[in-house]
Amino acid sequence: ANSIIAHLDKAPYVSDRERAADVLVFLVAATDTSAFASTFAVSHVFKNPHCLQRLRAELDSVNPTRGPWSPAQLTSLPYLQCVITETFRL
């Protein structure tokens, strides 16, 4: 397997503390990258009025009362899904 976990299991660590430090680095790096990507997406949506308008229209058409979202509603947002997919692709 080529996963990070497989790599950590096979790596020649001096101590468990060193292994734990690597795990922490992987977790923090992933969190920071996701946060950056989300911020990037939001800033670009706000810079593109057509994109923002289209997202708002899609959100309002699926949840016009702006109440709590159900899982079924979240799966019926194709434009939002495209924005998210494209953001993480970049």
Backbone bond lengths (Angstrom), bond angles and torsions (degrees), N, CA, C in turn:
res aa  C-N    CA-C-N  psi(-1)  N-CA   C-N-CA  omega(-1)  CA-C   N-CA-C  phi
1 A - - - 1.453 - - 1.524 109.42 -
2 N 1.321 116.71 143.73 1.457 121.94 -178.73 1.519 112.12 -105.05
3 S 1.309 117.50 28.19 1.454 119.98 -178.58 1.523 110.97 -83.39
4 I 1.307 115.01 164.89 1.467 120.19 177.61 1.525 109.91 -62.83
5 I 1.316 116.70 -39.62 1.470 120.43 179.95 1.523 110.28 -61.89
6 A 1.340 117.51 -43.15 1.461 120.51 178.38 1.527 110.25 -61.62
7 H 1.319 116.22 -40.25 1.461 120.37 178.01 1.530 110.58 -62.47
8 L 1.325 117.20 -44.74 1.462 120.65 -179.16 1.516 111.66 -64.40
9 D 1.335 116.34 -34.82 1.463 119.92 179.43 1.526 112.07 -68.67
10 K 1.321 117.98 -29.64 1.465 121.66 -176.14 1.533 113.35 -97.81
11 A 1.302 117.42 -14.63 1.466 120.48 -176.28 1.526 110.88 -67.23
12 P 1.332 117.35 143.13 1.478 121.13 -178.74 1.537 111.57 -82.28
13 Y 1.318 116.03 81.13 1.466 120.54 -179.20 1.518 110.84 -82.17
14 V 1.323 113.77 146.82 1.454 119.87 176.30 1.523 109.65 -76.84
15 S 1.330 116.09 -36.95 1.468 119.42 -177.47 1.522 110.76 -149.02
16 D 1.323 115.12 165.88 1.469 120.04 174.66 1.526 110.71 -65.53
17 R 1.317 115.70 -29.48 1.464 119.69 178.71 1.543 110.46 -63.78
18 E 1.320 116.62 -40.71 1.456 121.03 177.45 1.527 111.02 -64.78
19 R 1.318 116.44 -40.72 1.465 121.27 177.04 1.533 109.99 -63.23
20 A 1.325 117.42 -43.82 1.467 121.73 179.26 1.534 110.63 -62.96
21 A 1.325 116.95 -36.80 1.463 120.23 178.46 1.527 110.56 -64.02
22 D 1.333 117.25 -40.35 1.470 120.01 177.49 1.524 111.58 -64.83
23 V 1.320 116.76 -40.81 1.466 120.31 178.17 1.525 109.66 -60.92
24 L 1.317 117.04 -44.06 1.463 121.41 178.72 1.531 111.06 -60.62
25 V 1.314 117.16 -41.95 1.471 120.81 178.60 1.527 110.08 -61.18
26 F 1.340 117.41 -44.74 1.464 120.44 179.29 1.532 111.11 -61.72
27 L 1.326 117.04 -42.82 1.467 120.24 -178.87 1.522 111.73 -66.52
28 V 1.312 117.15 -45.32 1.463 121.06 -178.87 1.528 110.26 -66.68
29 A 1.310 116.71 -41.64 1.470 119.77 179.68 1.520 110.78 -62.60
30 A 1.324 117.78 -42.01 1.467 120.76 179.59 1.528 110.93 -65.43
31 T 1.315 116.88 -41.63 1.460 120.76 179.66 1.523 110.59 -65.28
32 D 1.313 116.81 -44.59 1.451 120.87 -179.34 1.525 110.51 -64.03
33 T 1.321 117.69 -41.62 1.460 121.39 179.76 1.519 111.06 -63.73
34 S 1.323 117.51 -43.30 1.465 121.09 178.70 1.522 111.18 -64.24
35 A 1.309 116.45 -41.80 1.465 119.94 178.84 1.525 110.47 -63.94
36 F 1.326 116.64 -41.61 1.464 120.08 178.28 1.527 110.82 -63.44
37 A 1.334 116.72 -43.91 1.470 120.46 -179.29 1.523 110.89 -63.32
38 S 1.323 117.21 -40.36 1.464 120.65 179.01 1.528 110.98 -64.98
39 T 1.321 116.36 -42.87 1.465 120.66 177.87 1.520 110.91 -63.70
40 F 1.327 116.32 -40.89 1.458 122.43 177.23 1.530 110.41 -58.95
41 A 1.333 116.70 -45.92 1.468 120.90 -178.68 1.524 111.08 -63.37
42 V 1.315 116.86 -47.54 1.463 120.64 -178.18 1.526 110.67 -62.44
43 S 1.319 117.07 -42.95 1.467 118.75 -179.17 1.528 111.37 -64.65
44 H 1.326 117.16 -38.33 1.462 119.23 179.68 1.527 112.43 -73.17
45 V 1.320 117.10 -32.69 1.468 119.63 175.49 1.527 109.50 -63.96
46 F 1.328 117.42 -43.66 1.463 120.37 -179.83 1.521 112.59 -69.05
47 K 1.323 117.72 -26.30 1.467 120.79 177.34 1.525 112.27 -79.89
48 N 1.330 116.87 -12.47 1.460 121.31 -178.13 1.527 108.51 -117.37
49 P 1.335 118.77 93.45 1.462 122.08 -174.67 1.536 113.49 -56.91
50 H 1.318 117.19 -36.04 1.468 119.47 179.19 1.534 110.99 -64.46
51 C 1.314 115.90 -42.83 1.466 120.92 178.41 1.528 110.25 -63.89
52 L 1.316 117.01 -45.68 1.468 121.39 179.04 1.521 110.95 -60.79
53 Q 1.322 117.26 -44.87 1.464 121.34 179.59 1.530 110.67 -62.76
54 R 1.322 116.83 -42.20 1.469 120.24 -179.81 1.535 111.23 -65.88
55 L 1.330 116.79 -40.41 1.468 119.50 177.06 1.528 111.38 -64.49
56 R 1.313 116.72 -45.23 1.470 119.90 178.93 1.521 111.51 -60.96
57 A 1.326 116.75 -41.57 1.468 120.48 178.92 1.529 110.48 -63.34
58 E 1.328 116.61 -42.33 1.468 119.40 179.25 1.527 110.72 -65.30
59 L 1.316 116.73 -45.02 1.469 120.21 179.54 1.526 110.91 -62.23
60 D 1.335 117.18 -43.99 1.464 120.91 179.99 1.520 112.45 -67.59
61 S 1.328 117.51 -31.97 1.468 119.24 179.61 1.525 111.59 -72.35
62 V 1.313 116.86 -30.36 1.468 120.28 -179.18 1.527 110.95 -87.07
63 N 1.321 117.79 -34.22 1.465 121.55 -178.60 1.531 108.79 -136.10
64 P 1.342 117.40 74.08 1.471 120.37 -174.59 1.529 113.97 -65.13
65 T 1.340 117.60 -25.56 1.469 119.56 -179.49 1.516 112.41 -84.36
66 R 1.337 116.33 -9.04 1.467 122.92 -177.82 1.522 112.14 57.37
67 G 1.317 114.82 33.36 1.461 120.93 175.74 1.522 110.59 -84.73
68 P 1.324 116.79 -169.23 1.465 119.89 178.00 1.537 111.12 -59.08
69 W 1.316 116.04 144.61 1.456 121.65 -178.62 1.523 110.39 -88.41
70 S 1.328 115.34 139.88 1.466 120.53 174.44 1.530 108.43 -97.91
71 P 1.323 118.10 158.22 1.460 119.89 176.81 1.536 112.33 -56.85
72 A 1.326 117.41 -37.07 1.465 120.48 179.73 1.531 110.80 -63.40
73 Q 1.324 116.63 -39.28 1.468 119.75 178.87 1.533 111.00 -65.40
74 L 1.319 115.89 -40.55 1.461 119.52 -177.74 1.520 112.43 -65.09
75 T 1.327 116.81 -27.83 1.466 119.33 179.49 1.519 112.35 -81.13
76 S 1.313 117.38 -7.65 1.465 119.80 -178.75 1.532 111.77 -108.85
77 L 1.315 115.92 41.76 1.463 122.48 178.65 1.533 109.31 -125.82
78 P 1.336 117.23 72.89 1.471 119.09 -173.75 1.533 114.33 -64.76
79 Y 1.317 118.00 -36.16 1.468 118.96 -178.88 1.530 110.42 -69.02
80 L 1.330 116.44 -42.50 1.458 120.12 176.92 1.521 110.29 -61.12
81 Q 1.318 116.51 -41.49 1.467 120.35 178.16 1.529 110.55 -60.69
82 C 1.317 116.97 -40.34 1.471 120.79 177.99 1.529 111.26 -64.19
83 V 1.327 117.23 -41.34 1.465 120.97 178.93 1.525 109.69 -62.55
84 I 1.319 116.87 -45.24 1.468 120.80 -179.67 1.523 110.83 -65.22
85 T 1.317 117.15 -45.63 1.462 121.28 -179.39 1.528 110.83 -61.70
86 E 1.319 116.81 -44.03 1.462 120.51 -179.82 1.521 111.20 -66.16
87 T 1.323 117.06 -37.66 1.460 120.78 178.89 1.518 110.53 -60.98
88 F 1.323 117.51 -48.40 1.457 119.98 -177.78 1.525 112.42 -75.80
89 R 1.336 117.04 -18.23 1.462 119.96 174.95 1.532 109.85 -70.96
90 L 1.333 115.60 -37.56 1.466 120.05 -178.91 1.501 110.12 -70.37
